Amino acid sequence: MRKIAAIATTTFREAMRSKVMYSVLFFAAFVIAIAALFGTVTIGDQIRVIKDFGLFSISVFTVGYAIIVGAALLHKELSRKTVYNILAKPVHRSEFILGKFLGMLFTSLVMVVVMGAGLMVFVWLFSGVPDWLLPQAFYFIFLELVVVCAASIFFSSIVVTPLLAGLFTLGVFLAGRSAEYLLHLADKMELTGAIKSLLHAVYWVLPHLHQLSIANSIVYGERLSLQHAIWYSTYAAGYAGVLLCLASIFFRRREFN
Amino acid sequence: MRAIEIENLSYFYYTDFLRRKIPALKQVNLSIEEGECFGYLGPNGAGKTTTIKCILGLIRPRVGHIRIFGRSSLDTAARESVGYLPEQPYFYDYLTVAETLEMYGTLTGLHGAALRSAVSQSLERLDMLSRSSSRMRSLSKGLTQRVAMAQAIIASPRLLILDEPFSGLDPIGRQQFRQLLFELRKDGVTILTSSHILSDVEYLCDRASIATKGEIRSIIDLKKRNEVLKGHYELVLRTEGQVPPDLLQLATRTRPQGPTLVLEFESEEQGRAALALALNRHCTIERWEFCHSSLEDMFMSVVQH
């Protein structure tokens, strides 16, 4: 466990000290500020616009960061050969994969917390009262990141170029966000037999990210039950676990020529 | 006990598209005893780094077995007693030297007070205490090499595998590395080192192998170098005056060296006869000595054949 923690801490430290993360945070803060200004000139519920735009920005920036950095993570280790020194120690390759994942996830968590705190302050300033439902939305954005980080590690363990790994992860994210449409499609087109079964299979294989996207409910003041939170947390952890196991299997077979 | 045992090791790479096999190692057999210092020599492409990667489990042997202190090299636990210095060490840019060593120490199983003590000890041994809070990206190649050595020895390994340990070091650093390796050897650490600097291998190692094109061609016992490595006699004359032709006829080889002429003789008798003749003809004698052929001569002869 200490070895995994050491790899995770190193990944986190590297990310926290690089300029990329601060650029993303700065840009996100800028967009949230624009959203706040946009909200003030909106006819109707300006607070709702700020929350909606703010949650959307946090999700887009953190997922974007996870896809770009995660897809390049293993590639960078291999091209810079930093992985050689680590795997020459008594470290299992699965420990390396898990350490990298946790480091990246913790970095994403810090981003969500910082951006989320910024959005909370904006909402408080504009409405005069803090919105304690927002942290629930931040938690679900984090759950989505658990799956996206695992997917980016998975793809970067099986494909050679970070661009391909990034595109595959983006594809899975977009497909996961719109997975429910596959079932609607099957019903609407009245598909039967093999094609319907195939669509259902694809639906179950894809991560159900549409169910983790609860920004709308939060914006309209709906509170999610604890049972829902536990179920979706288990789902995200399980899905990420399967992806990381597969990533470990592929990474174990990799030769460092 | 044998520190490393390599049996019938073969490895080949595949080309990208046609999947043709390119042999990198061909039936390598080698055993290194515990406490021994072994030099693994060969020109570029001889398979030195590939052998080291196989030992460390970074690549799997296509054929054959490797054991480290009796355990299969494919077993992660076999690397618990191994320290490794890569040919071109790369580290995380934004970590400090101390953080880097803490990470590698943790990966070898150290923690708490033992880890902190190991970090400061290895920094001290490599004369890097004053740079412990420097970021890795700010270090020169030589200083990075020192950090690489520090992480290799941090957990007091029983086996140290060094891939070109002297590359990028200035003369002072090289001297310090030699001294450190000498001390580690005295402490009973087994050392396997590949190097292009043959004089260092000659100085440090008990045995050395010379490999070319993935095969070990020769293993030399450097403790018996005087018996194994041949030598010759040299008479060095100033060449202001004429060198007598009959003196030249006695020499096996001659070569000019600055303002002198070097005459080489295979036997002592020939050398003594030439020396007597040179004295008789009033030649200016600079030197007369027996010269060992070096490991470099042996290396060149094996590689060129």
Contacts between the chains, C-beta under 8 A, distances in Angstrom:
chain1	res1	chain2	res2	distance
A	2	B	106	5.5
A	2	B	109	8.0
A	2	B	111	5.7
A	3	B	106	6.4
A	3	B	107	5.4
A	5	B	106	7.7
A	6	B	102	7.7
A	6	B	103	5.0
A	6	B	106	3.9
A	6	B	107	5.9
A	7	B	103	7.7
A	7	B	107	7.7
A	9	B	103	7.5
A	10	B	92	6.0
A	10	B	95	6.6
A	10	B	99	7.7
A	10	B	103	5.2
A	13	B	92	7.8
A	13	B	94	6.6
A	13	B	95	6.2
A	13	B	99	6.9
A	14	B	92	5.2
A	14	B	93	7.4
A	14	B	94	5.2
A	14	B	95	7.0
A	17	B	94	3.7
A	18	B	94	6.3
A	80	B	90	4.9
A	81	B	86	7.1
A	81	B	88	6.9
A	81	B	90	4.8
A	82	B	90	5.0
A	82	B	91	6.5
A	82	B	92	6.2
A	84	B	58	6.2
A	84	B	86	5.6
A	84	B	90	7.8
A	85	B	84	7.1
A	85	B	86	6.1
A	85	B	89	6.8
A	85	B	90	7.4
A	85	B	91	7.5
A	85	B	104	7.2
A	85	B	148	7.8
A	85	B	151	7.0
A	86	B	107	6.4
A	87	B	56	7.6
A	87	B	57	7.2
A	87	B	58	6.1
A	88	B	56	4.5
A	88	B	57	7.9
A	88	B	58	6.8
A	88	B	79	6.6
A	88	B	82	7.2
A	88	B	84	4.1
A	88	B	86	7.5
A	89	B	79	6.2
A	89	B	84	7.9
A	89	B	104	6.7
A	89	B	107	4.1
A	89	B	108	5.4
A	90	B	76	5.2
A	90	B	77	6.0
A	90	B	78	7.9
A	90	B	79	4.5
A	90	B	80	4.6
A	90	B	107	7.4
A	90	B	108	6.6
A	90	B	109	6.9
A	91	B	76	7.0
A	91	B	107	5.4
A	92	B	76	5.4
A	255	B	58	7.5
A	255	B	59	4.6
A	255	B	60	6.8
A	256	B	53	6.6
A	256	B	58	4.3
A	256	B	59	6.2
A	257	B	13	6.3
A	257	B	53	7.7
A	257	B	59	6.3
